Amino acid sequence: MYENSKFVKALREYFFHPSWRCNDCGIEIFEDEYFCEDCKSKLPYNNKKICKHCGRKVEVSCEYCSTCKGRLTQVDLARSVFVYERPINSLIKQAKYENKIYLIELFAKYMAPIYFKSYINADCLCFVPMTDKSLNDRGYNQSQILAQKLSEIIQVPVIDCLIKTKDTTRQAKLDRAGRMKNLQGVFKVNNKSAVNGKTVLIIDDVATTGATSENIAKALKDAGAERVCLLTVASVPSKEGY
C-alpha cells in the first residue's frame, strides 16, 4: 500500500532525481541540469558545417552532401541536434534499450530550439512505429515518447497515423541499399485525412543512412502529405565527409 503512495513517489523523485548527477561522468551537480558544465561543453552539437538538405555533419557546408546528392529524396529537410558520437550515442542506447525514459525528455528539450531555428512550421508530428510484437518486447516506443515530449514544448500535435506491417532484419547489419530494400513497403498510413495537404515532421532518435525516414516519407506523400521533414536527436555523418 505504501509502495505506491504519493509520499513514497515524492521521496523517490527527491532523492533519486536524474538531473542531480551528470548523465555522462556521474558527478553530483545538484542543479536542474542533466550534465555538469565540463561535460556539457563537450557535447557533440551538430551546429557547425552541415549539409543544408539532410543536416548531416560534413567537412565543408554544402547544399547536398554525398549521402543525398543526385538522389530524389522523399524527405524535404532533415535536422539533428547532435552528431552520433559519445556520450550521446550511449545515452540514446540507454533510452532505447535500458528503460531510461527520463533521457527522452532531455532529448526533447534539446530538439525544441532546433525545430524553431529550422523554420519547419509543421502541421503535425509523427513517429516511427513499431510492430505489436516489438512494442510488447521492449515495452515502449522511444520515438513515440520523444514526439509526445517535443509536442508538449513546441505545441504541435502528434498524430498516430503510421503502422509497421512486419518486423524486419535489424538495420545495423545492412548497408544503405540493404536498409532501403529491407524497409520497402513496410510502413503504411492508416489515417490519410490526418496528413493530406499537411507538412508532417517525422520524429526519431537517430538518422543513420536515412532509409527509415525515406520509406516513411514516401508512405506519407503517397497518402497526400505536401511536405515531409525529419528531426532527430542525432545523425551519423556521411562516411565520405562531404
BALO-601265 format. One record per residue (C-alpha): x, y, z; residue in three letters. Coordinates in steps of 0.001 Angstrom, whole numbers. Example, Ala and Ser with C-alpha at 12.3 -4.5 7.8 and 13.67 -1.06 7.14 Angstrom:
BEGIN
R       c1       c2       c3  residuo
R    12300    -4500     7800      ala
R    13670    -1060     7140      ser
***
This chain:
BEGIN
R       c1       c2       c3  residuo
R        0        0        0      met
R     2759     2407      968      tyr
R     4869     1351    -2011      glu
R     2659     3239    -4444      asn
R     1729     6149    -2214      ser
R     2262     9718    -3381      lys
R     4585    10233     -411      phe
R     6920     7405    -1478      val
R     6879     8592    -5076      lys
R     7775    12097    -3943      ala
R    10663    10760    -1874      leu
R    11984     8791    -4809      arg
R    11850    11825    -7074      glu
R    13560    13935    -4406      tyr
R    16394    11555    -3564      phe
R    16922     9950    -6975      phe
R    16263    12856    -9302      his
R    18154    12051   -12558      pro
R    19314    15636   -13014      ser
R    21257    15558    -9737      trp
R    24051    13591   -11364      arg
R    25729    14286   -14669      cys
R    24443    11757   -17179      asn
R    27916    11442   -18670      asp
R    30533    11429   -15915      cys
R    28187    10813   -12955      gly
R    29429    13674   -10808      ile
R    26873    15180    -8408      glu
R    25643    18535    -9659      ile
R    22559    19333    -7511      phe
R    21190    21679   -10137      glu
R    18328    21475   -12567      asp
R    20675    20195   -15254      glu
R    21441    16874   -16917      tyr
R    25168    17457   -17438      phe
R    27928    19116   -15469      cys
R    29457    22200   -17050      glu
R    32539    20320   -18264      asp
R    30576    17529   -19976      cys
R    28035    19987   -21370      lys
R    30832    21877   -23099      ser
R    31982    18647   -24774      lys
R    28608    17538   -26143      leu
R    28863    16815   -29911      pro
R    26455    19501   -31114      tyr
R    25703    19341   -34819      asn
R    25779    23107   -35203      asn
R    28772    23758   -37422      lys
R    29259    22617   -41019      lys
R    26249    20641   -42249      ile
R    24513    19578   -45436      cys
R    21656    22048   -45811      lys
R    19369    19285   -47070      his
R    19887    16266   -44801      cys
R    21514    18133   -41913      gly
R    24464    15779   -41529      arg
R    27874    16936   -40371      lys
R    30247    17497   -43308      val
R    33743    18875   -43772      glu
R    32512    21802   -45877      val
R    28989    23228   -45756      ser
R    27015    22348   -48876      cys
R    23532    22252   -50353      glu
R    23664    18474   -50930      tyr
R    26234    16146   -49387      cys
R    27478    12854   -50845      ser
R    24738    10989   -48978      thr
R    21844    12780   -50664      cys
R    23379    14345   -53779      lys
R    21850    13071   -57008      gly
R    19017    11308   -55185      arg
R    15367    12253   -55435      leu
R    14723    12172   -51697      thr
R    11277    11915   -50149      gln
R    12379    13841   -47033      val
R    12401    17528   -47924      asp
R    14529    18706   -44996      leu
R    16268    16999   -42082      ala
R    17990    18314   -38980      arg
R    19553    16815   -35862      ser
R    20726    18234   -32556      val
R    23873    16169   -32149      phe
R    26403    14178   -34098      val
R    26080    10495   -33200      tyr
R    29159    10412   -31004      glu
R    29949     9888   -27328      arg
R    28194    10453   -24957      pro
R    25024    10999   -26993      ile
R    25246     7644   -28780      asn
R    25475     5861   -25421      ser
R    22602     7866   -23923      leu
R    20372     7126   -26910      ile
R    21020     3393   -26480      lys
R    20227     3656   -22771      gln
R    16950     5433   -23508      ala
R    16094     2916   -26207      lys
R    17078     -373   -24608      tyr
R    17629      200   -20869      glu
R    14322     1839   -19904      asn
R    15936     5197   -19075      lys
R    12909     7061   -20330      ile
R    13798    10253   -18457      tyr
R    16554    10741   -21043      leu
R    13911    11058   -23764      ile
R    12564    14186   -22063      glu
R    16121    15545   -22019      leu
R    16432    14950   -25775      phe
R    13119    16700   -26462      ala
R    14314    19804   -24624      lys
R    17378    19958   -26862      tyr
R    15326    19351   -30008      met
R    12847    22182   -29475      ala
R    15253    25067   -30299      pro
R    16403    23250   -33447      ile
R    12795    22920   -34582      tyr
R    12187    26662   -34287      phe
R    15556    27571   -35765      lys
R    14888    25408   -38834      ser
R    11565    27127   -39682      tyr
R     9939    23779   -40413      ile
R     6472    25028   -39375      asn
R     4970    21548   -39150      ala
R     1236    20984   -39017      asp
R     1768    17767   -37086      cys
R     4377    15374   -35741      leu
R     4545    11648   -36362      cys
R     6859     8962   -35029      phe
R     8478     5786   -36286      val
R     6041     2966   -35487      pro
R     6839     -499   -34159      met
R     5039    -3772   -34701      thr
R     2917    -5001   -31806      asp
R     5448    -7763   -31139      lys
R     8419    -5387   -30957      ser
R     6438    -2977   -28795      leu
R     5484    -5745   -26391      asn
R     9081    -6980   -26236      asp
R    10543    -3543   -25463      arg
R     7601    -2185   -23502      gly
R     7601     1268   -25094      tyr
R     8313     3113   -28315      asn
R    11043     5680   -27658      gln
R    10200     7602   -30846      ser
R     6572     7955   -29779      gln
R     7537     9232   -26332      ile
R    10043    11603   -27922      leu
R     7369    13013   -30230      ala
R     4943    13437   -27330      gln
R     7520    15220   -25168      lys
R     8523    17526   -28013      leu
R     4869    18217   -28803      ser
R     4328    19472   -25255      glu
R     7122    22015   -25748      ile
R     6521    23271   -29290      ile
R     2715    22898   -29203      gln
R     2442    20943   -32443      val
R      115    17912   -32226      pro
R     1275    14312   -32575      val
R     -741    12111   -34895      ile
R     -651     8321   -34623      asp
R    -1085     7722   -38348      cys
R     1529     5089   -39190      leu
R     1756     1345   -38804      ile
R     4642    -1045   -39396      lys
R     3276    -4100   -41122      thr
R     6027    -6562   -40222      lys
R     9244    -6970   -38271      asp
R    12378    -6616   -40353      thr
R    16046    -7546   -40164      thr
R    17984    -5299   -37789      arg
R    19120    -2288   -39764      gln
R    22569    -2227   -38138      ala
R    23530    -5322   -40128      lys
R    22773    -3735   -43510      leu
R    24221    -1086   -45812      asp
R    22045     1714   -47186      arg
R    20801     -255   -50190      ala
R    20020    -3196   -47936      gly
R    18200     -980   -45460      arg
R    16079      588   -48168      met
R    15105    -2821   -49523      lys
R    14526    -4173   -46012      asn
R    12007    -1419   -45248      leu
R    10367    -1070   -48645      gln
R     6587    -1063   -48278      gly
R     6762    -1815   -44551      val
R     5229     1478   -43369      phe
R     1590     2290   -44069      lys
R     -574     5338   -43325      val
R    -3819     4357   -41607      asn
R    -5307     7856   -41457      asn
R    -4810     9646   -44771      lys
R    -7076    12568   -43888      ser
R    -4741    13460   -40993      ala
R    -1796    14071   -43325      val
R    -3438    15155   -46578      asn
R    -2056    18539   -47641      gly
R      -26    18855   -44439      lys
R     3604    19467   -43531      thr
R     4490    16428   -41452      val
R     7551    16225   -39205      leu
R     8937    12747   -38509      ile
R    10498    12414   -35056      ile
R    13154     9772   -34384      asp
R    16233     9202   -32265      asp
R    18952     8639   -34893      val
R    19359     9247   -38622      ala
R    21866     6713   -39921      thr
R    21508     6154   -43673      thr
R    18077     7769   -43938      gly
R    16385     4557   -45057      ala
R    13723     4600   -42338      thr
R    12741     8230   -42836      ser
R    12763     7890   -46632      glu
R    10363     4951   -46548      asn
R     8096     6694   -44050      ile
R     8174     9926   -46055      ala
R     7174     8024   -49207      lys
R     4200     6496   -47389      ala
R     3174     9933   -46094      leu
R     3440    11572   -49511      lys
R     1566     8724   -51155      asp
R    -1162     9468   -48600      ala
R    -1250    13130   -49627      gly
R     1268    14877   -47366      ala
R     2547    18023   -49061      glu
R     5918    18247   -47295      arg
R     7787    15836   -45030      val
R    10672    16797   -42759      cys
R    12753    14903   -40222      leu
R    14076    15902   -36811      leu
R    16291    13542   -34831      thr
R    18312    13634   -31658      val
R    21468    12719   -33575      ala
R    22693    11869   -37053      ser
R    25594     9841   -38372      val
R    27904    11914   -40612      pro
R    28398    10908   -44207      ser
R    31253     8385   -44479      lys
R    32825    10418   -47271      glu
R    32760    13546   -45116      gly
R    31393    15815   -47862      tyr
***
